[in-house]
């Protein structure tokens, strides 16, 4: 899951810009800016009002009409019309609609860009849309991007206490739960002290079973943290070396040596290997029951090639993390899942965490859901879309309590040494990513963790290293954990230093 902030002219599939697989970078709040709340006059105001109306009408025919009348020819044609329409519709689904707030000006101006700040209806979050217009007569849109935005400069952001943090977090979660926007569990702690925790929604809509604080939620890509910790444990024991070519552990039944001789363990950890994603067409056309143990994924990896020379670029790779599972198995002679249970779950008292087989009756396990208009229920589950069993790259299950234990184990260096954690939590390629961990700098200092997303799954795990705050958000709804994390992190940024 990577960054939310993208340009629509970047060549990425538009509809994925709000996907949990993309994610976002938290803004640091250090850039100076001012907000003018007067709605623009003249032709630019007309175009912006039409833009707002088009999103909020949630009608693909209106999207076509807006694009044909307000985009440059080049921007119209850079994507198929259906992709443009899907983007507008997905933006509405994610935000519940947008309302104008201000035009933002920066101390360091952004050339040729008009930055418009919107507030969404679903979460009450701020969004920044930098528009580039072709000229100042017709104001045809040449391109635009978007990202989460800092709170407007003219709004008061008073300092709050830990008790007020809990109260305000509860106001947010209670509102989202009552509207059935959020389903899942949340925990906020400062070190060992739990400041706030709550569960809501249903683990099973079929049987109306409520979520609780011990409900096991799919954590998607958050498993990458466990895999990376396991690798560093083996490095500390001298069993493997970060600069080992993976050909020492990954044989030609996976990939040819012309690839594995070039790729090192370090490349896999940092997503700089050039390898891709095993969620490919073969996976989607196959029975998911075929992919249960690590070696079962060979058929999905066999045809992979290098998108770039290893070490020269960053590209998030599920295949790379999967192959670290292969390395762990070869180096230890143990099954990957058993190694994680023995060396991570057990020493951290993570008693409700594992990569469970989804065709077995696991107690208190949440089923994932996504909204749909294709049936009378308004929801569809993800049972036939996700992996039948998670693995090194993601798909396991955990609870907010277990992940709190994991956070404390990291803070107290119970799993790996300080030197190893420094490697794990350094942004090696300037991509907000270390070795298996997201790494970012915010107004409260360094934040490490990971997020996860898939159909019916969204999760976030943050440790504020300089202040000791821990935030765990697990949901069995698509796309919702990340906006909730943004709201909670805004509160944390208002705490006393």
C-alpha positions as CSV (number, residue, x, y, z in Angstrom):
1,X,0.0,0.0,0.0
2,X,1.6,3.1,-1.0
3,X,1.0,6.8,-1.4
4,X,-2.3,8.5,-2.0
5,X,-0.7,11.6,-3.6
6,X,-0.5,11.1,-7.3
7,X,-1.1,13.1,-10.4
8,X,-3.9,12.0,-12.7
9,X,-1.5,12.6,-15.7
10,X,1.1,10.3,-14.2
11,X,0.0,7.2,-16.3
12,X,-1.4,5.3,-13.3
13,X,-4.8,3.8,-13.5
14,X,-7.0,6.5,-12.3
15,X,-9.5,4.5,-10.3
16,X,-6.7,3.1,-8.1
17,X,-5.7,6.5,-6.8
18,X,-7.9,6.1,-3.7
19,X,-7.2,2.3,-3.4
20,X,-5.8,1.1,0.0
21,X,-3.0,-0.6,-2.1
22,X,-1.8,3.0,-2.9
23,X,-2.2,4.5,0.6
24,X,-0.8,7.9,1.4
25,X,2.1,10.0,2.8
26,X,1.2,12.0,5.9
27,X,1.9,15.7,5.5
28,X,4.4,17.1,8.0
29,X,2.6,20.4,8.5
30,X,5.8,22.4,8.3
31,X,5.0,24.1,5.0
32,X,3.6,27.6,5.6
33,X,0.4,28.4,3.9
34,X,-2.7,30.6,4.0
35,X,-6.3,29.8,3.0
36,X,-8.7,32.2,1.2
37,X,-12.3,30.9,1.8
38,X,-13.8,33.1,-0.9
39,X,-15.1,31.0,-3.7
40,X,-13.4,32.0,-7.0
41,X,-15.3,34.3,-9.3
42,X,-15.6,34.2,-13.1
43,X,-14.9,31.2,-15.4
44,X,-12.6,29.4,-12.9
45,X,-15.3,29.5,-10.3
46,X,-17.8,28.0,-12.8
47,X,-15.3,25.2,-13.7
48,X,-14.7,24.4,-10.0
49,X,-18.4,24.4,-9.2
50,X,-19.0,22.0,-12.1
51,X,-16.2,19.8,-10.8
52,X,-17.8,19.7,-7.3
53,X,-21.2,19.0,-8.7
54,X,-19.9,16.2,-11.0
55,X,-18.3,14.4,-8.1
56,X,-21.3,14.8,-5.8
57,X,-23.9,13.7,-8.4
58,X,-22.2,10.3,-8.6
59,X,-23.4,9.8,-12.2
60,X,-21.2,8.5,-14.9
61,X,-23.1,10.3,-17.6
62,X,-22.5,13.6,-15.8
63,X,-18.8,12.7,-15.6
64,X,-18.6,12.3,-19.4
65,X,-20.3,15.6,-19.9
66,X,-18.0,17.4,-17.5
67,X,-14.8,15.9,-19.0
68,X,-15.9,16.7,-22.6
69,X,-16.6,20.3,-21.7
70,X,-13.8,21.1,-19.2
71,X,-10.7,18.9,-20.0
72,X,-8.1,19.7,-22.6
73,X,-8.2,17.2,-25.5
74,X,-4.9,15.7,-24.3
75,X,-6.1,15.2,-20.8
76,X,-9.4,13.7,-22.1
77,X,-7.5,11.2,-24.2
78,X,-4.7,10.2,-21.8
79,X,-7.1,7.6,-20.3
80,X,-10.2,5.8,-21.7
81,X,-13.5,7.6,-20.8
82,X,-14.5,4.6,-18.5
83,X,-11.3,5.2,-16.4
84,X,-12.2,8.8,-16.0
85,X,-15.7,7.9,-15.0
86,X,-14.5,5.2,-12.6
87,X,-12.2,7.7,-10.9
88,X,-15.0,10.2,-10.2
89,X,-17.3,7.4,-9.0
90,X,-14.6,6.0,-6.7
91,X,-13.8,9.4,-5.4
92,X,-17.4,9.9,-4.4
93,X,-17.5,6.4,-2.8
94,X,-14.4,7.2,-0.8
95,X,-15.4,10.7,0.4
96,X,-19.2,10.7,0.3
97,X,-18.9,14.0,-1.6
98,X,-16.7,17.1,-1.5
99,X,-17.4,20.7,-0.4
100,X,-15.2,23.7,-1.3
101,X,-13.4,25.3,1.6
102,X,-10.5,27.5,0.3
103,X,-7.9,28.4,-2.2
104,X,-4.5,27.7,-0.6
105,X,-1.4,29.8,-1.1
106,X,2.1,28.8,0.0
107,X,5.1,30.7,1.0
108,X,6.9,28.8,-1.7
109,X,4.4,29.1,-4.6
110,X,3.6,26.2,-6.8
111,X,4.1,27.4,-10.4
112,X,0.9,27.3,-12.6
113,X,-1.1,25.4,-10.0
114,X,-4.3,26.5,-8.2
115,X,-4.5,24.5,-5.0
116,X,-8.1,24.0,-3.9
117,X,-8.9,22.6,-0.4
118,X,-12.1,20.5,-0.1
119,X,-13.7,18.8,2.9
120,X,-15.2,15.4,2.5
121,X,-18.7,14.5,3.8
122,X,-17.9,11.0,5.0
123,X,-15.0,11.5,7.3
124,X,-14.6,15.3,7.6
125,X,-11.1,15.1,6.2
126,X,-9.3,17.8,4.2
127,X,-8.2,17.2,0.6
128,X,-5.8,19.2,-1.5
129,X,-6.5,19.3,-5.3
130,X,-3.7,21.2,-7.2
131,X,-5.3,22.1,-10.6
132,X,-3.3,23.1,-13.7
133,X,-5.4,25.1,-16.2
134,X,-4.5,25.4,-19.8
135,X,-5.1,29.2,-19.8
136,X,-6.9,31.9,-17.9
137,X,-9.7,32.3,-20.4
138,X,-11.5,29.0,-20.7
139,X,-9.9,27.4,-17.7
140,X,-9.7,24.0,-19.3
141,X,-8.2,21.5,-16.9
142,X,-4.8,20.3,-18.1
143,X,-4.2,18.0,-15.2
144,X,-4.8,17.7,-11.4
145,X,-3.7,15.7,-8.5
146,X,-4.9,15.2,-5.0
147,X,-3.7,14.3,-1.5
148,X,-4.8,14.6,2.1
149,X,-4.3,18.2,3.2
150,X,-3.4,19.9,6.5
151,X,-6.0,21.7,8.5
152,X,-6.7,25.1,7.0
153,X,-4.6,27.9,8.4
154,X,-7.6,29.9,9.8
155,X,-8.9,27.1,11.9
156,X,-7.9,26.7,15.5
157,X,-6.1,23.5,16.5
158,X,-5.9,23.7,20.3
159,X,-3.5,21.5,22.3
160,X,-5.3,18.4,23.9
161,X,-4.5,16.0,26.7
162,X,-4.4,12.2,26.6
163,X,-7.9,12.0,28.1
164,X,-9.2,14.5,25.5
165,X,-7.5,12.4,22.8
166,X,-9.6,9.4,24.0
167,X,-12.8,11.5,24.1
168,X,-12.3,12.9,20.7
169,X,-11.3,9.6,19.2
170,X,-14.5,8.1,20.6
171,X,-16.6,10.9,19.0
172,X,-15.0,10.0,15.7
173,X,-15.4,6.3,15.9
174,X,-18.9,6.5,17.4
175,X,-20.1,8.7,14.5
176,X,-18.5,6.4,11.9
177,X,-19.9,3.2,13.6
178,X,-23.4,4.6,13.8
179,X,-23.3,5.5,10.1
180,X,-21.9,2.0,9.3
181,X,-18.9,3.6,7.7
182,X,-16.5,1.8,10.0
183,X,-16.6,-1.9,11.1
184,X,-13.7,-3.2,13.1
185,X,-11.7,-2.5,16.1
186,X,-9.3,0.3,17.2
187,X,-6.7,0.7,20.0
188,X,-4.8,3.8,21.0
189,X,-2.1,3.4,23.6
190,X,0.8,5.3,25.1
191,X,3.4,2.6,25.7
192,X,1.7,-0.1,27.9
193,X,-1.2,2.2,28.9
194,X,-4.3,1.7,26.7
195,X,-5.9,5.1,26.3
196,X,-8.8,4.0,24.1
197,X,-10.2,0.9,22.5
198,X,-13.5,0.0,20.8
199,X,-15.0,-2.5,18.5
200,X,-18.2,-2.1,16.4
201,X,-19.9,-3.6,13.3
202,X,-20.4,-7.2,12.4
203,X,-17.8,-10.0,11.9
204,X,-20.5,-11.9,10.0
205,X,-23.4,-10.1,8.3
206,X,-25.0,-13.5,7.5
207,X,-25.4,-14.4,11.1
208,X,-25.2,-10.8,12.6
209,X,-22.2,-11.7,14.8
210,X,-20.8,-8.5,16.4
211,X,-17.1,-7.6,16.2
212,X,-15.3,-7.4,19.6
213,X,-11.9,-6.5,20.8
214,X,-10.7,-10.1,20.4
215,X,-12.1,-10.5,16.9
216,X,-9.4,-11.7,14.5
217,X,-9.2,-9.4,11.4
218,X,-7.3,-9.9,8.2
219,X,-4.3,-7.6,8.3
220,X,-3.3,-7.9,4.7
221,X,0.2,-6.5,4.0
222,X,1.0,-5.9,7.7
223,X,2.4,-9.5,7.7
224,X,5.4,-8.0,5.9
225,X,6.6,-6.6,9.2
226,X,6.7,-10.2,10.7
227,X,8.6,-11.5,7.7
228,X,11.2,-8.7,7.8
229,X,11.7,-9.1,11.6
230,X,12.3,-12.9,11.0
231,X,14.9,-12.1,8.3
232,X,16.8,-9.7,10.6
233,X,16.7,-12.4,13.4
234,X,18.5,-14.7,11.0
235,X,21.0,-12.0,10.0
236,X,21.8,-11.4,13.7
237,X,22.5,-15.1,14.1
238,X,24.8,-15.2,11.1
239,X,22.6,-17.6,9.3
240,X,22.1,-15.3,6.3
241,X,23.6,-12.1,5.1
242,X,21.6,-9.1,3.7
243,X,23.8,-9.0,0.6
244,X,23.5,-12.7,-0.2
245,X,22.1,-13.2,-3.7
246,X,18.8,-15.0,-3.3
247,X,20.0,-17.7,-5.6
248,X,21.6,-19.3,-2.5
249,X,18.0,-20.0,-1.2
250,X,15.6,-19.7,-4.2
251,X,16.2,-22.4,-6.8
252,X,15.3,-22.4,-10.5
253,X,11.9,-23.9,-9.8
254,X,11.0,-20.4,-8.7
255,X,13.0,-18.1,-11.0
256,X,16.0,-18.5,-13.3
257,X,19.5,-17.8,-11.8
258,X,20.0,-14.9,-14.3
259,X,17.4,-13.1,-12.1
260,X,18.2,-14.6,-8.6
261,X,22.0,-14.0,-9.0
262,X,21.2,-10.2,-9.3
263,X,18.7,-9.9,-6.5
264,X,19.8,-9.8,-2.9
265,X,17.9,-10.2,0.4
266,X,18.4,-6.5,1.0
267,X,16.6,-5.8,-2.4
268,X,13.7,-7.9,-1.3
269,X,13.4,-6.2,2.1
270,X,13.5,-2.7,0.6
271,X,11.2,-3.3,-2.5
272,X,14.1,-2.5,-4.8
273,X,14.4,-5.9,-6.5
274,X,12.5,-5.1,-9.6
275,X,10.2,-8.0,-9.1
276,X,6.4,-7.7,-9.3
277,X,3.2,-8.9,-7.8
278,X,1.9,-12.5,-7.7
279,X,-1.7,-11.3,-7.7
280,X,-1.6,-11.6,-11.4
281,X,-4.0,-13.0,-14.1
282,X,-2.9,-16.6,-13.2
283,X,-4.0,-16.1,-9.6
284,X,-7.4,-14.6,-10.6
285,X,-8.1,-17.4,-13.0
286,X,-7.1,-20.2,-10.6
287,X,-8.8,-21.9,-7.7
288,X,-7.5,-20.0,-4.6
289,X,-7.4,-23.4,-2.8
290,X,-4.2,-24.1,-4.7
291,X,-2.3,-21.5,-2.9
292,X,-1.9,-22.4,0.8
293,X,1.8,-23.1,1.6
294,X,4.7,-21.0,0.5
295,X,5.8,-23.4,-2.3
296,X,2.3,-23.4,-3.7
297,X,2.9,-19.9,-5.1
298,X,5.6,-21.0,-7.6
299,X,3.3,-21.0,-10.5
300,X,2.4,-17.4,-9.9
301,X,6.1,-16.3,-9.7
302,X,7.7,-18.4,-12.5
303,X,7.1,-15.9,-15.3
304,X,8.2,-12.8,-13.4
305,X,10.8,-10.6,-14.9
306,X,12.8,-7.6,-13.6
307,X,11.2,-4.3,-14.3
308,X,14.5,-2.6,-13.5
309,X,18.0,-3.4,-12.4
310,X,17.9,-4.4,-8.8
311,X,18.8,-1.6,-6.4
312,X,18.1,1.2,-8.9
313,X,14.5,2.0,-8.1
314,X,11.6,1.4,-5.6
315,X,8.6,-0.6,-6.6
316,X,6.3,-2.3,-4.0
317,X,6.6,-6.0,-4.6
318,X,4.5,-8.8,-3.0
319,X,6.5,-11.3,-4.9
320,X,9.7,-10.0,-3.2
321,X,8.2,-10.5,0.2
322,X,6.9,-13.9,-0.7
323,X,10.5,-14.9,-1.7
324,X,11.7,-13.8,1.7
325,X,9.5,-16.6,3.1
326,X,11.3,-19.0,0.8
327,X,14.7,-17.7,2.2
328,X,13.5,-18.2,5.8
329,X,12.4,-21.8,5.0
330,X,15.6,-22.7,3.2
331,X,17.9,-21.1,5.8
332,X,16.2,-22.6,8.8
333,X,14.8,-25.9,7.6
334,X,11.5,-24.8,9.2
335,X,8.1,-24.2,7.7
336,X,7.7,-20.4,7.4
337,X,4.5,-20.4,9.4
338,X,6.0,-22.4,12.2
339,X,9.0,-20.1,12.3
340,X,6.8,-17.0,12.7
341,X,4.7,-18.7,15.5
342,X,7.8,-19.7,17.4
343,X,10.0,-16.6,17.0
344,X,7.5,-13.7,16.8
345,X,4.0,-14.7,18.0
346,X,5.0,-16.7,21.0
347,X,7.6,-14.4,22.6
348,X,5.3,-11.4,22.2
349,X,2.2,-13.2,23.5
350,X,0.3,-12.8,20.2
351,X,-2.1,-15.6,21.1
352,X,-4.8,-14.6,18.5
353,X,-2.5,-14.2,15.5
354,X,-1.7,-16.6,12.7
355,X,-2.2,-17.3,9.0
356,X,-5.4,-19.2,9.3
357,X,-6.9,-21.5,6.7
358,X,-10.1,-19.9,5.6
359,X,-11.8,-23.2,4.9
360,X,-11.5,-24.1,8.6
361,X,-13.9,-22.9,11.4
362,X,-11.6,-20.4,13.2
363,X,-13.4,-18.9,16.1
364,X,-14.1,-15.2,16.3
365,X,-12.8,-14.4,12.9
366,X,-14.2,-11.5,10.8
367,X,-15.3,-11.9,7.2
368,X,-14.4,-9.0,4.9
369,X,-17.0,-6.9,3.1
370,X,-17.2,-4.3,0.4
371,X,-20.2,-2.2,-0.6
372,X,-22.0,-3.2,-3.9
373,X,-25.0,-2.3,-5.9
374,X,-25.1,-5.7,-7.5
375,X,-27.4,-7.4,-4.9
376,X,-30.2,-6.6,-2.5
377,X,-28.0,-6.7,0.5
378,X,-25.7,-3.9,-0.5
379,X,-22.6,-5.8,0.5
380,X,-20.4,-8.6,-0.9
381,X,-17.9,-10.7,1.1
382,X,-14.3,-11.4,0.0
383,X,-14.2,-15.1,0.7
384,X,-13.7,-16.1,-3.0
385,X,-11.4,-13.2,-3.7
386,X,-8.6,-13.2,-1.1
387,X,-6.0,-15.9,-0.4
388,X,-7.2,-19.0,1.3
389,X,-4.3,-18.7,3.7
390,X,-2.0,-15.7,4.3
391,X,1.8,-15.8,4.0
392,X,5.0,-13.8,4.0
393,X,3.6,-10.9,2.0
394,X,0.3,-10.6,3.7
395,X,-3.1,-12.1,4.4
396,X,-2.8,-13.3,8.0
397,X,-5.0,-12.4,11.0
398,X,-4.5,-10.6,14.2
399,X,-6.3,-8.5,16.9
400,X,-5.7,-5.0,18.2
401,X,-4.5,-6.4,21.5
402,X,-2.0,-8.7,19.9
403,X,-0.6,-5.9,17.7
404,X,-0.3,-3.7,20.8
405,X,1.9,-6.5,22.3
406,X,3.9,-6.6,19.0
407,X,4.4,-2.8,19.2
408,X,5.7,-3.1,22.8
409,X,8.1,-5.9,21.8
410,X,9.5,-3.6,19.1
411,X,9.8,-0.6,21.4
412,X,11.5,-2.8,24.0
413,X,13.8,-4.5,21.5
414,X,12.6,-8.0,22.4
415,X,12.6,-9.3,18.8
416,X,15.8,-7.8,17.3
417,X,18.6,-5.5,18.3
418,X,18.7,-1.7,18.1
419,X,21.1,-2.0,15.1
420,X,18.7,-4.2,13.2
421,X,15.8,-1.9,14.0
422,X,17.8,1.1,12.7
423,X,18.1,-0.8,9.4
424,X,14.4,-1.8,9.4
425,X,13.3,1.8,10.1
426,X,15.5,3.8,7.8
427,X,14.0,5.2,4.6
428,X,16.6,3.8,2.4
429,X,15.2,4.7,-1.0
430,X,13.4,8.0,0.0
431,X,10.1,6.3,-0.6
432,X,8.7,6.4,3.0
433,X,9.7,2.7,3.4
434,X,12.5,0.9,5.2
435,X,12.9,-2.9,5.4
436,X,9.3,-4.3,5.6
437,X,8.1,-1.2,7.5
438,X,6.6,2.1,6.5
439,X,8.8,5.0,7.7
440,X,7.7,8.6,7.7
441,X,8.5,11.9,9.5
442,X,5.6,14.0,10.9
443,X,5.2,16.9,13.2
444,X,5.5,14.4,16.1
445,X,8.7,12.9,14.8
446,X,9.3,9.5,13.4
447,X,6.4,7.1,12.8
448,X,7.0,3.5,11.8
449,X,4.5,0.7,11.0
450,X,2.6,-0.7,8.1
451,X,-0.8,-0.7,6.6
452,X,-2.8,-3.2,4.6
453,X,-5.6,-3.4,2.1
454,X,-7.5,-5.7,-0.1
455,X,-11.1,-6.2,-1.0
456,X,-13.0,-6.2,2.3
457,X,-9.8,-5.5,4.3
458,X,-8.2,-2.3,5.6
459,X,-5.7,-1.9,8.4
460,X,-3.2,0.5,9.9
461,X,-0.5,0.1,12.5
462,X,1.6,3.1,13.7
463,X,4.2,3.6,16.4
464,X,5.1,7.2,17.2
465,X,8.7,6.5,18.1
466,X,9.5,9.8,19.8
467,X,6.4,10.0,22.0
468,X,5.4,6.3,22.5
469,X,1.9,6.5,21.1
470,X,0.6,3.4,19.3
471,X,-2.4,3.3,17.0
472,X,-3.9,0.0,15.7
473,X,-6.9,0.1,13.4
474,X,-8.3,-3.1,11.9
475,X,-11.4,-3.2,9.7
476,X,-13.4,-5.8,7.8
477,X,-14.5,-3.1,5.3
478,X,-12.6,-2.0,2.3
479,X,-10.7,1.4,2.3
480,X,-11.9,2.7,5.7
481,X,-8.9,2.2,8.1
482,X,-6.7,4.7,6.4
483,X,-9.0,7.7,6.6
484,X,-9.7,6.8,10.3
485,X,-5.9,6.6,10.9
486,X,-5.6,10.1,9.3
487,X,-8.2,11.5,11.8
488,X,-6.6,9.9,14.8
489,X,-3.1,11.0,13.8
490,X,-4.4,14.6,13.5
491,X,-5.5,14.3,17.1
492,X,-2.1,12.9,18.1
493,X,-0.4,15.9,16.4
494,X,-2.3,18.2,18.8
495,X,-1.0,16.5,21.9
496,X,1.4,18.3,24.3
497,X,5.0,17.7,23.4
